[in-house]
Amino acid sequence: MTGEATWRYTTRGLGAWIVSAEPLIVAVDTGLRDFPDNPNSLRSVGTDGSVSAQWTLRTRNSDRYVLGCGEHYDRGCASAVSANGILYLATDNPVGTQGEIHALDARTGGKLWSFTPDTDHRSVGLVPVAADGESVTVMTRPESTRGTKVYRVSARDGSARLLLETTKASTFGSAPEEDMYGSFTEDPVIYADRRLFFHRKNFLAPIDAPMTMALAAADDSR
């Protein structure tokens, strides 16, 4: 109403970025040498400006979460979503390991549940796309050898339902979404109306120009 600040939160570090507004989640780059230009701390800030919960994101002994924060000037953290006091993060998955989605209580910092898709593949990464009070929409990270899947995961217990599965082969020679999605996702992925939408500001092939792509399910009867 007045434009005056009601409280202020200050942190030391090389940068800070807002991941979520409800509740306020802030990612902080504290300057660790092993993880340059990447947030390594995530903090939930209460309505009075105090820190309610804190997570260490990128240490050798902790779960290494992927926020999807863009590099340099285009900072966005589109791989972390929250709703109804729950923060959803994907774990990093080196080759040969299964990625997981963790549901975290934004007020206490505790883990509520984890989700891993039922698959025969040994290495599958996950990305939370959107969340509401009842569920979180999760996408498998695009790969060249298989299609992408989209799940609706219950916010209550982590049970999941498959919503969409793209085809494995294409005229691109690989799954087309692989070239549209990178490790830094300042452009959010959107799932709506049984379609998966990707957008990139700097698309390297076949032309260096912004591009949006929509993918439908292999079986559109879902």
Buried (B, 14 or more C-beta within 10 A) or exposed (E): EEEEEEEEBEEEBEBBBEBBEEBBBBBBBBEBEEBEEBBBBBBBBBEEEEEBBEBBBBEEEEBBBBBBBBEEEEBBBBBBBBBEBBBBBBBBBEEEEBBBBBBBBBBEBEEBBEBBBEEEEEBBBBBBBBBEEEBBBBBBBBBEEBBBBBBBBBBEEBEBEEBBBBBBEBEEEBBBBBBBBBEBBBBBBBBEEBBBBBBBEEBEEEEEEEBEBEBBBEEEEE
